[in-house]
Amino acid sequence: MVRDLKSQLLSGRMADEALSFAREGRAAVEPRPASTVILLRDTAAGPEVYLLRRQQSMAFAAGMTVFPGGRVDATDSSIADSWSGPSPEWFGERLGCSAKTAAAYVAAAVRETFEESGVLLAGPDADSVVGDTTGDDWEADRVALETRELGFADFLHSRGLVLRADLLGAWAHWITPEFEPRRYDTRFFVAALPAGQVTRDVTSESDQVAWMRPADAVRAVETGEMLMLPPTYLCCSDLTPYAAVADALAASSGRDIRPIQPTVRIENDQVYLETT
């Protein structure tokens, strides 16, 4: 479990992978680009974040509680004519990458959020958002996107929608440690749950979903009731000071988005994952 922001004692599969990687001198695999969205909503008790617990059968982060997200698809950068909000060039400056790469990260963030929660950060124009995505036709499109039978650009075109890039705030940039056999170069975004929309437990990759206050999620990890990888835990911790979703979204514009890649320290066969 995570008990320290800088150092975490690993056990089980992760510790075995790290020890094997160090002893065998294996080359690290290239990280794949991925996007994650920290979906937030206001409540009387303060902001809550939407969390999913990944199935134990998953090859990556099995049993871990995560935010909606996943790999960038090859077609995610092809939505320039269905884009509203800050330009890909603007996001490229925030994310430290090219405009085309930034567009793919943003598109993947919106697509994966829809695939994993049913929430769609898109609308008919620059000033509106889809109000309800619970109908059977929306579910059919969501499944088609999830199975890659439908491309994201084609989905937006067919429904006459534009991606609302202005609803996303860049929050963090994490890269999976080198010892992991599956690695991701992940951009984290924050977004508010659009009015009228509801989250749905739809993805086959999770066995449990919940809305929680960030502070409650942090406590659950520290008491061993919940498992999180360091990026998820630290993002929840970073969100605890905010009294409203609008405050967190406003704070995103001033965050220092630098790549963070945890490293491993081995002492007497004990493995520590360290974040600087």
MARLO-828714 format. One record per residue: residue number from 1; residue in one letter; x, y, z of N, C-alpha, C in turn. Coordinates in pm, whole numbers, padded with zeros to 5 digits, always signed. Layout:
N
i	aa	n.X	n.Y	n.Z	ca.X	ca.Y	ca.Z	c.X	c.Y	c.Z
NUM	A	X	Y	Z	X	Y	Z	X	Y	Z
...
This chain:
276
i	aa	n.X	n.Y	n.Z	ca.X	ca.Y	ca.Z	c.X	c.Y	c.Z
1	M	+00084	-00118	+00000	+00000	+00000	+00000	+00087	+00124	+00000
2	V	+00033	+00237	-00042	+00107	+00362	-00041	+00094	+00426	+00096
3	R	+00206	+00454	+00162	+00203	+00524	+00289	+00290	+00650	+00285
4	D	+00371	+00662	+00183	+00462	+00775	+00175	+00458	+00826	+00032
5	L	+00460	+00957	+00015	+00453	+01014	-00119	+00581	+00989	-00197
6	K	+00692	+00960	-00130	+00820	+00947	-00197	+00867	+00803	-00213
7	S	+00825	+00713	-00124	+00876	+00576	-00127	+00767	+00477	-00090
8	Q	+00758	+00369	-00169	+00656	+00267	-00145	+00722	+00130	-00149
9	L	+00704	+00051	-00043	+00754	-00086	-00039	+00665	-00174	-00126
10	L	+00724	-00236	-00226	+00647	-00321	-00316	+00644	-00465	-00265
11	S	+00538	-00536	-00304	+00526	-00677	-00270	+00457	-00748	-00386
12	G	+00450	-00880	-00379	+00378	-00957	-00479	+00436	-00944	-00618
13	R	+00348	-00937	-00717	+00390	-00938	-00857	+00483	-00823	-00891
14	M	+00452	-00702	-00841	+00534	-00586	-00876	+00676	-00601	-00822
15	A	+00690	-00650	-00700	+00823	-00670	-00645	+00899	-00776	-00724
16	D	+00829	-00884	-00760	+00893	-00991	-00838	+00940	-00939	-00974
17	E	+00857	-00858	-01039	+00893	-00801	-01170	+01015	-00712	-01157
18	A	+01018	-00628	-01053	+01130	-00536	-01035	+01260	-00611	-01008
19	L	+01254	-00715	-00922	+01373	-00793	-00892	+01423	-00866	-01016
20	S	+01332	-00926	-01090	+01369	-00997	-01212	+01431	-00903	-01314
21	F	+01373	-00786	-01330	+01424	-00687	-01425	+01567	-00647	-01389
22	A	+01591	-00622	-01259	+01723	-00579	-01215	+01827	-00690	-01229
23	R	+01790	-00813	-01194	+01885	-00924	-01195	+01918	-00971	-01335
24	E	+01820	-00967	-01424	+01841	-01016	-01560	+01891	-00909	-01655
25	G	+01888	-00783	-01612	+01936	-00675	-01697	+01855	-00657	-01824
26	R	+01724	-00680	-01813	+01640	-00668	-01931	+01629	-00523	-01978
27	A	+01606	-00505	-02107	+01582	-00372	-02161	+01437	-00333	-02135
28	A	+01414	-00208	-02103	+01278	-00160	-02079	+01201	-00152	-02209
29	V	+01074	-00189	-02203	+00988	-00177	-02322	+00950	-00031	-02339
30	E	+00918	+00007	-02463	+00880	+00144	-02492	+00740	+00172	-02437
31	P	+00722	+00281	-02361	+00588	+00310	-02307	+00491	+00355	-02417
32	R	+00368	+00309	-02407	+00265	+00347	-02503	+00192	+00473	-02454
33	P	+00156	+00562	-02544	+00081	+00681	-02502	-00059	+00644	-02452
34	A	-00100	+00708	-02342	-00231	+00680	-02283	-00284	+00808	-02218
35	S	-00415	+00811	-02196	-00480	+00926	-02132	-00570	+00879	-02020
36	T	-00577	+00960	-01916	-00662	+00932	-01801	-00737	+01059	-01764
37	V	-00864	+01043	-01725	-00944	+01159	-01687	-00991	+01145	-01542
38	I	-00959	+01248	-01463	-01006	+01256	-01325	-01141	+01328	-01331
39	L	-01248	+01249	-01331	-01383	+01303	-01344	-01434	+01345	-01207
40	L	-01480	+01469	-01195	-01519	+01527	-01067	-01665	+01574	-01067
41	R	-01726	+01571	-00950	-01859	+01630	-00933	-01867	+01696	-00796
42	D	-01949	+01799	-00786	-01968	+01868	-00658	-02076	+01798	-00577
43	T	-02057	+01792	-00444	-02159	+01745	-00351	-02158	+01839	-00231
44	A	-02257	+01823	-00145	-02264	+01907	-00026	-02143	+01889	+00064
45	A	-02081	+01771	+00058	-01964	+01742	+00141	-01833	+01776	+00071
46	G	-01842	+01832	-00050	-01722	+01865	-00125	-01711	+01783	-00252
47	P	-01610	+01809	-00334	-01595	+01737	-00461	-01573	+01587	-00441
48	E	-01624	+01510	-00536	-01599	+01367	-00540	-01535	+01331	-00673
49	V	-01459	+01223	-00672	-01392	+01174	-00791	-01445	+01036	-00827
50	Y	-01454	+01009	-00957	-01508	+00882	-01005	-01394	+00781	-01017
51	L	-01411	+00664	-00953	-01307	+00563	-00946	-01360	+00427	-00992
52	L	-01274	+00350	-01057	-01307	+00214	-01102	-01203	+00118	-01047
53	R	-01248	+00001	-01002	-01154	-00102	-00959	-01138	-00203	-01072
54	R	-01015	-00219	-01118	-00988	-00306	-01233	-01003	-00453	-01195
55	Q	-01054	-00531	-01290	-01074	-00674	-01270	-00941	-00741	-01234
56	Q	-00948	-00843	-01150	-00829	-00919	-01113	-00766	-00989	-01233
57	S	-00843	-01009	-01338	-00793	-01078	-01457	-00715	-00986	-01551
58	M	-00714	-00856	-01524	-00647	-00762	-01613	-00496	-00780	-01609
59	A	-00432	-00765	-01725	-00287	-00784	-01734	-00211	-00670	-01669
60	F	-00271	-00551	-01665	-00204	-00435	-01606	-00288	-00379	-01492
61	A	-00224	-00353	-01378	-00290	-00292	-01261	-00412	-00371	-01215
62	A	-00403	-00502	-01215	-00514	-00586	-01169	-00548	-00556	-01024
63	G	-00678	-00539	-00996	-00723	-00514	-00860	-00701	-00372	-00811
64	M	-00639	-00288	-00894	-00612	-00151	-00854	-00732	-00061	-00883
65	T	-00748	+00041	-00800	-00851	+00142	-00823	-00790	+00254	-00905
66	V	-00859	+00291	-01014	-00803	+00384	-01112	-00908	+00485	-01155
67	F	-00865	+00584	-01234	-00956	+00674	-01303	-00987	+00615	-01441
68	P	-01096	+00660	-01506	-01120	+00615	-01643	-01003	+00654	-01734
69	G	-00969	+00566	-01826	-00860	+00598	-01918	-00811	+00476	-01991
70	G	-00718	+00498	-02084	-00662	+00388	-02160	-00569	+00437	-02270
71	R	-00527	+00346	-02356	-00429	+00376	-02460	-00484	+00473	-02564
72	V	-00393	+00552	-02619	-00426	+00637	-02733	-00441	+00549	-02856
73	D	-00548	+00569	-02931	-00574	+00491	-03053	-00509	+00560	-03173
74	A	-00477	+00480	-03272	-00410	+00535	-03391	-00492	+00642	-03461
75	T	-00623	+00640	-03447	-00709	+00736	-03517	-00747	+00856	-03430
76	D	-00698	+00861	-03306	-00741	+00967	-03215	-00696	+01106	-03257
77	S	-00591	+01115	-03339	-00541	+01247	-03380	-00613	+01301	-03502
78	S	-00713	+01228	-03553	-00778	+01267	-03679	-00911	+01337	-03657
79	I	-00924	+01414	-03550	-01053	+01477	-03519	-01047	+01629	-03527
80	A	-00951	+01683	-03603	-00930	+01828	-03607	-01056	+01904	-03649
81	D	-01137	+01847	-03736	-01257	+01917	-03782	-01375	+01899	-03687
82	S	-01355	+01829	-03575	-01460	+01812	-03474	-01409	+01859	-03338
83	W	-01337	+01969	-03338	-01266	+02016	-03219	-01317	+02153	-03179
84	S	-01341	+02172	-03048	-01380	+02303	-02997	-01304	+02331	-02868
85	G	-01251	+02451	-02853	-01178	+02486	-02732	-01034	+02520	-02763
86	P	-00949	+02525	-02661	-00806	+02554	-02683	-00749	+02463	-02790
87	S	-00664	+02517	-02874	-00613	+02445	-02989	-00519	+02331	-02950
88	P	-00498	+02236	-03042	-00397	+02132	-03018	-00259	+02192	-02991
89	E	-00229	+02306	-03055	-00101	+02371	-03030	-00091	+02417	-02885
90	W	-00202	+02471	-02830	-00204	+02515	-02691	-00184	+02396	-02597
91	F	-00253	+02287	-02625	-00237	+02168	-02543	-00096	+02110	-02558
92	G	-00039	+02122	-02678	+00097	+02074	-02698	+00196	+02146	-02609
93	E	+00177	+02278	-02593	+00265	+02353	-02503	+00246	+02311	-02358
94	R	+00122	+02284	-02318	+00095	+02241	-02181	+00149	+02102	-02154
95	L	+00139	+02014	-02255	+00174	+01874	-02235	+00317	+01842	-02276
96	G	+00387	+01939	-02337	+00525	+01916	-02376	+00540	+01822	-02493
97	C	+00455	+01836	-02594	+00460	+01748	-02711	+00409	+01825	-02833
98	S	+00408	+01762	-02949	+00360	+01827	-03071	+00209	+01846	-03066
99	A	+00159	+01934	-03151	+00016	+01958	-03156	-00061	+01831	-03195
100	K	-00006	+01756	-03290	-00074	+01632	-03333	-00079	+01531	-03219
101	T	+00030	+01517	-03147	+00032	+01424	-03035	-00063	+01469	-02925
102	A	-00065	+01600	-02898	-00154	+01654	-02796	-00299	+01630	-02833
103	A	-00333	+01649	-02961	-00471	+01625	-03005	-00511	+01481	-02980
104	A	-00417	+01388	-03003	-00446	+01246	-02981	-00467	+01218	-02833
105	Y	-00386	+01280	-02746	-00404	+01261	-02602	-00540	+01313	-02557
106	V	-00578	+01430	-02603	-00706	+01489	-02563	-00822	+01404	-02616
107	A	-00813	+01364	-02742	-00919	+01281	-02800	-00932	+01148	-02726
108	A	-00818	+01086	-02693	-00821	+00960	-02619	-00884	+00980	-02482
109	A	-00856	+01093	-02419	-00914	+01121	-02288	-01067	+01124	-02296
110	V	-01120	+01192	-02396	-01265	+01202	-02411	-01325	+01068	-02451
111	R	-01261	+01000	-02546	-01312	+00870	-02592	-01311	+00767	-02479
112	E	-01199	+00756	-02408	-01190	+00656	-02301	-01287	+00684	-02187
113	T	-01310	+00811	-02157	-01407	+00845	-02053	-01546	+00799	-02092
114	F	-01581	+00817	-02219	-01711	+00770	-02266	-01718	+00617	-02263
115	E	-01611	+00552	-02308	-01610	+00407	-02311	-01622	+00346	-02171
116	E	-01557	+00408	-02072	-01548	+00347	-01940	-01649	+00399	-01838
117	S	-01715	+00509	-01870	-01812	+00562	-01773	-01944	+00606	-01836
118	G	-01951	+00613	-01970	-02071	+00661	-02036	-02082	+00812	-02039
119	V	-01982	+00883	-01988	-01983	+01029	-01985	-01911	+01082	-02109
120	L	-01975	+01175	-02179	-01920	+01225	-02304	-01898	+01375	-02297
121	L	-01772	+01416	-02309	-01734	+01557	-02306	-01736	+01613	-02448
122	A	-01855	+01617	-02505	-01875	+01665	-02641	-02016	+01721	-02652
123	G	-02038	+01802	-02754	-02170	+01860	-02772	-02194	+01903	-02915
124	P	-02315	+01949	-02946	-02348	+01992	-03083	-02270	+02116	-03127
125	D	-02224	+02198	-03031	-02149	+02319	-03064	-02057	+02354	-02948
126	A	-01988	+02468	-02964	-01888	+02509	-02866	-01945	+02551	-02732
127	D	-02078	+02570	-02725	-02140	+02621	-02603	-02232	+02521	-02533
128	S	-02237	+02398	-02582	-02329	+02301	-02523	-02263	+02164	-02511
129	V	-02322	+02082	-02426	-02273	+01945	-02404	-02392	+01851	-02414
130	V	-02368	+01732	-02463	-02472	+01630	-02469	-02532	+01614	-02329
131	G	-02666	+01609	-02321	-02730	+01605	-02190	-02759	+01467	-02136
132	D	-02769	+01367	-02223	-02805	+01233	-02177	-02745	+01131	-02272
133	T	-02671	+01036	-02217	-02608	+00932	-02301	-02649	+00792	-02256
134	T	-02768	+00781	-02199	-02809	+00652	-02142	-02895	+00568	-02236
135	G	-02932	+00621	-02351	-03019	+00547	-02443	-02949	+00430	-02508
136	D	-03029	+00339	-02564	-02973	+00220	-02629	-02884	+00255	-02747
137	D	-02916	+00362	-02819	-02833	+00401	-02933	-02696	+00450	-02890
138	W	-02692	+00522	-02778	-02564	+00565	-02724	-02482	+00445	-02677
139	E	-02548	+00350	-02614	-02478	+00231	-02566	-02422	+00151	-02682
140	A	-02495	+00142	-02791	-02446	+00071	-02909	-02320	+00138	-02964
141	D	-02320	+00270	-02966	-02201	+00343	-03013	-02085	+00326	-02916
142	R	-02115	+00327	-02786	-02008	+00311	-02687	-01939	+00176	-02704
143	V	-02019	+00071	-02721	-01964	-00063	-02740	-01883	-00070	-02869
144	A	-01933	-00008	-02975	-01862	-00009	-03103	-01728	+00064	-03093
145	L	-01724	+00173	-03015	-01597	+00241	-02990	-01502	+00154	-02910
146	E	-01555	+00088	-02809	-01474	+00004	-02721	-01411	-00112	-02796
147	T	-01485	-00168	-02892	-01435	-00281	-02969	-01359	-00238	-03094
148	R	-01349	-00106	-03115	-01280	-00046	-03230	-01351	-00076	-03362
149	E	-01480	-00110	-03356	-01558	-00123	-03478	-01597	+00015	-03532
150	L	-01588	+00116	-03446	-01622	+00253	-03482	-01508	+00344	-03438
151	G	-01460	+00428	-03530	-01356	+00524	-03496	-01416	+00645	-03427
152	F	-01335	+00711	-03345	-01387	+00824	-03268	-01428	+00940	-03358
153	A	-01349	+00970	-03461	-01385	+01077	-03554	-01517	+01046	-03624
154	D	-01535	+00922	-03668	-01659	+00883	-03735	-01778	+00894	-03640
155	F	-01756	+00859	-03514	-01862	+00870	-03413	-01905	+01016	-03398
156	L	-01810	+01107	-03385	-01843	+01249	-03370	-01912	+01302	-03495
157	H	-01862	+01265	-03612	-01922	+01311	-03737	-02066	+01264	-03751
158	S	-02089	+01137	-03724	-02223	+01081	-03745	-02326	+01144	-03654
159	R	-02283	+01193	-03538	-02376	+01255	-03443	-02372	+01408	-03447
160	G	-02290	+01461	-03535	-02281	+01605	-03546	-02229	+01672	-03420
161	L	-02127	+01614	-03360	-02074	+01663	-03234	-01932	+01718	-03249
162	V	-01896	+01807	-03157	-01758	+01853	-03147	-01704	+01815	-03010
163	L	-01578	+01777	-03008	-01511	+01747	-02882	-01490	+01879	-02808
164	R	-01529	+01883	-02680	-01517	+02005	-02599	-01384	+02003	-02522
165	A	-01277	+02039	-02593	-01145	+02039	-02531	-01136	+02138	-02415
166	D	-01223	+02240	-02417	-01220	+02340	-02310	-01268	+02284	-02177
167	L	-01329	+02166	-02177	-01377	+02106	-02053	-01269	+02024	-01983
168	L	-01153	+02013	-02045	-01042	+01936	-01988	-00931	+02028	-01940
169	G	-00876	+01997	-01823	-00759	+02067	-01774	-00644	+01969	-01756
170	A	-00526	+02005	-01806	-00410	+01918	-01789	-00370	+01914	-01642
171	W	-00344	+01794	-01589	-00318	+01780	-01446	-00182	+01718	-01414
172	A	-00142	+01613	-01486	-00017	+01544	-01452	+00031	+01461	-01570
173	H	+00156	+01416	-01559	+00219	+01333	-01663	+00303	+01227	-01594
174	W	+00261	+01101	-01605	+00330	+00990	-01541	+00373	+00887	-01645
175	I	+00490	+00829	-01622	+00542	+00722	-01707	+00565	+00599	-01621
176	T	+00516	+00485	-01666	+00528	+00359	-01592	+00675	+00324	-01569
177	P	+00709	+00274	-01450	+00850	+00236	-01422	+00905	+00139	-01526
178	E	+01035	+00140	-01542	+01099	+00060	-01648	+01083	-00090	-01630
179	F	+01065	-00138	-01505	+01060	-00283	-01485	+00929	-00346	-01530
180	E	+00825	-00266	-01549	+00694	-00321	-01586	+00696	-00371	-01730
181	P	+00639	-00491	-01755	+00635	-00543	-01893	+00537	-00467	-01982
182	R	+00440	-00397	-01920	+00349	-00309	-01993	+00368	-00168	-01938
183	R	+00407	-00078	-02026	+00440	+00057	-01981	+00357	+00160	-02059
184	Y	+00324	+00269	-01989	+00240	+00374	-02049	+00297	+00512	-02018
185	D	+00290	+00597	-02117	+00327	+00738	-02105	+00194	+00813	-02099
186	T	+00149	+00844	-01977	+00010	+00883	-01955	-00004	+01029	-01916
187	R	-00094	+01099	-01988	-00133	+01234	-01950	-00262	+01227	-01870
188	F	-00264	+01294	-01756	-00381	+01300	-01669	-00451	+01434	-01688
189	F	-00584	+01428	-01699	-00666	+01548	-01715	-00772	+01551	-01605
190	V	-00821	+01671	-01574	-00937	+01686	-01485	-01054	+01737	-01567
191	A	-01175	+01697	-01529	-01296	+01742	-01597	-01414	+01729	-01501
192	A	-01512	+01816	-01518	-01633	+01811	-01436	-01738	+01724	-01506
193	L	-01813	+01649	-01428	-01926	+01572	-01482	-02025	+01671	-01543
194	P	-02056	+01660	-01674	-02148	+01755	-01737	-02289	+01747	-01677
195	A	-02355	+01860	-01670	-02492	+01865	-01618	-02582	+01775	-01701
196	G	-02664	+01696	-01632	-02757	+01607	-01700	-02704	+01469	-01727
197	Q	-02573	+01454	-01730	-02515	+01323	-01756	-02492	+01247	-01625
198	V	-02491	+01114	-01636	-02465	+01028	-01521	-02360	+00925	-01560
199	T	-02281	+00882	-01463	-02186	+00774	-01487	-02260	+00642	-01484
200	R	-02211	+00547	-01562	-02271	+00414	-01566	-02161	+00309	-01555
201	D	-02188	+00203	-01483	-02093	+00094	-01466	-02102	+00005	-01589
202	V	-02026	+00043	-01693	-02043	-00022	-01822	-01921	-00099	-01871
203	T	-01802	-00060	-01829	-01684	-00124	-01885	-01661	-00263	-01828
204	S	-01619	-00354	-01912	-01589	-00491	-01869	-01456	-00500	-01797
205	E	-01378	-00391	-01797	-01246	-00394	-01735	-01250	-00372	-01584
206	S	-01365	-00331	-01531	-01375	-00305	-01387	-01482	-00392	-01325
207	D	-01467	-00419	-01193	-01568	-00496	-01122	-01638	-00413	-01014
208	Q	-01600	-00285	-01003	-01661	-00199	-00903	-01634	-00053	-00939
209	V	-01734	+00032	-00924	-01716	+00174	-00947	-01772	+00251	-00828
210	A	-01722	+00373	-00806	-01770	+00451	-00693	-01731	+00597	-00709
211	W	-01815	+00685	-00655	-01779	+00825	-00637	-01730	+00841	-00493
212	M	-01614	+00903	-00475	-01557	+00922	-00342	-01493	+01060	-00332
213	R	-01496	+01116	-00212	-01417	+01236	-00189	-01269	+01198	-00197
214	P	-01186	+01280	-00258	-01043	+01246	-00267	-00980	+01212	-00133
215	A	-01014	+01285	-00027	-00957	+01256	+00104	-00998	+01119	+00154
216	D	-01121	+01077	+00125	-01166	+00944	+00167	-01093	+00835	+00090
217	A	-01066	+00861	-00038	-00990	+00764	-00118	-00848	+00751	-00064
218	V	-00787	+00862	-00030	-00651	+00859	+00027	-00649	+00778	+00156
219	R	-00748	+00801	+00243	-00753	+00726	+00370	-00774	+00578	+00345
220	A	-00859	+00543	+00247	-00885	+00403	+00217	-00758	+00332	+00172
221	V	-00674	+00402	+00096	-00546	+00344	+00054	-00453	+00328	+00173
222	E	-00446	+00430	+00258	-00353	+00426	+00370	-00391	+00323	+00476
223	T	-00519	+00286	+00483	-00562	+00183	+00578	-00567	+00045	+00514
224	G	-00531	+00035	+00388	-00528	-00094	+00322	-00661	-00142	+00267
225	E	-00763	-00057	+00270	-00895	-00096	+00218	-00902	-00087	+00066
226	M	-00810	-00015	+00005	-00812	+00008	-00138	-00669	+00008	-00190
227	L	-00650	-00045	-00310	-00518	-00047	-00373	-00513	+00054	-00486
228	M	-00409	+00134	-00487	-00387	+00231	-00595	-00241	+00234	-00632
229	L	-00213	+00257	-00760	-00077	+00288	-00801	-00046	+00432	-00759
230	P	+00082	+00466	-00742	+00118	+00599	-00695	+00055	+00715	-00773
231	P	+00046	+00712	-00907	-00013	+00827	-00976	-00157	+00856	-00933
232	T	-00238	+00751	-00919	-00377	+00770	-00879	-00385	+00824	-00736
233	Y	-00307	+00764	-00648	-00305	+00806	-00508	-00262	+00952	-00495
234	L	-00155	+00989	-00564	-00102	+01124	-00553	-00195	+01227	-00616
235	C	-00263	+01190	-00724	-00361	+01281	-00784	-00476	+01304	-00687
236	C	-00523	+01199	-00621	-00628	+01215	-00520	-00578	+01305	-00407
237	S	-00455	+01282	-00364	-00399	+01364	-00257	-00390	+01510	-00299
238	D	-00351	+01536	-00423	-00340	+01672	-00473	-00475	+01743	-00479
239	L	-00583	+01666	-00489	-00717	+01725	-00502	-00782	+01755	-00367
240	T	-00725	+01707	-00259	-00791	+01722	-00128	-00810	+01867	-00082
241	P	-00727	+01963	-00122	-00748	+02099	-00070	-00866	+02174	-00130
242	Y	-00923	+02124	-00242	-01021	+02205	-00315	-01162	+02184	-00263
243	A	-01232	+02297	-00242	-01367	+02294	-00185	-01474	+02281	-00291
244	A	-01438	+02297	-00419	-01534	+02289	-00528	-01462	+02242	-00653
245	V	-01538	+02180	-00742	-01480	+02132	-00867	-01421	+02248	-00947
246	A	-01489	+02362	-00949	-01439	+02478	-01023	-01301	+02520	-00975
247	D	-01275	+02506	-00846	-01144	+02542	-00791	-01035	+02450	-00845
248	A	-01064	+02321	-00853	-00967	+02225	-00906	-00942	+02250	-01054
249	L	-01048	+02278	-01129	-01032	+02305	-01272	-00949	+02431	-01293
250	A	-00974	+02534	-01213	-00897	+02658	-01224	-00751	+02634	-01191
251	A	-00725	+02549	-01092	-00588	+02521	-01051	-00509	+02447	-01159
252	S	-00578	+02375	-01246	-00508	+02296	-01349	-00426	+02385	-01442
253	S	-00471	+02508	-01464	-00401	+02595	-01559	-00264	+02637	-01509
254	G	-00242	+02630	-01378	-00114	+02671	-01323	-00023	+02558	-01282
255	R	-00063	+02434	-01308	+00018	+02321	-01265	+00140	+02301	-01356
256	D	+00248	+02257	-01295	+00370	+02226	-01368	+00359	+02083	-01419
257	I	+00334	+02068	-01548	+00315	+01934	-01606	+00450	+01882	-01653
258	R	+00517	+01810	-01566	+00646	+01751	-01602	+00636	+01600	-01590
259	P	+00710	+01526	-01674	+00703	+01380	-01668	+00762	+01326	-01538
260	I	+00689	+01235	-01475	+00734	+01170	-01353	+00740	+01020	-01380
261	Q	+00859	+00963	-01363	+00877	+00818	-01381	+00938	+00761	-01254
262	P	+00860	+00687	-01175	+00914	+00627	-01052	+01032	+00535	-01082
263	T	+01126	+00530	-00989	+01242	+00443	-01001	+01238	+00340	-00888
264	V	+01327	+00243	-00897	+01330	+00133	-00800	+01460	+00137	-00720
265	R	+01447	+00114	-00590	+01562	+00097	-00502	+01548	-00039	-00434
266	I	+01654	-00121	-00440	+01651	-00256	-00382	+01749	-00262	-00266
267	E	+01698	-00302	-00149	+01779	-00319	-00029	+01747	-00454	+00034
268	N	+01845	-00544	+00036	+01826	-00676	+00099	+01702	-00746	+00045
269	D	+01688	-00745	-00087	+01577	-00808	-00158	+01441	-00742	-00131
270	Q	+01441	-00630	-00064	+01319	-00551	-00052	+01321	-00443	-00158
271	V	+01206	-00425	-00222	+01199	-00336	-00337	+01115	-00213	-00302
272	Y	+01172	-00096	-00324	+01103	+00029	-00296	+01081	+00107	-00427
273	L	+00959	+00149	-00449	+00927	+00232	-00564	+00935	+00377	-00517
274	E	+01022	+00455	-00582	+01047	+00590	-00534	+01007	+00695	-00637
275	T	+00947	+00801	-00590	+00903	+00911	-00673	+00974	+01038	-00627
276	T	+01044	+01103	-00719	+01115	+01225	-00683	+01036	+01348	-00724
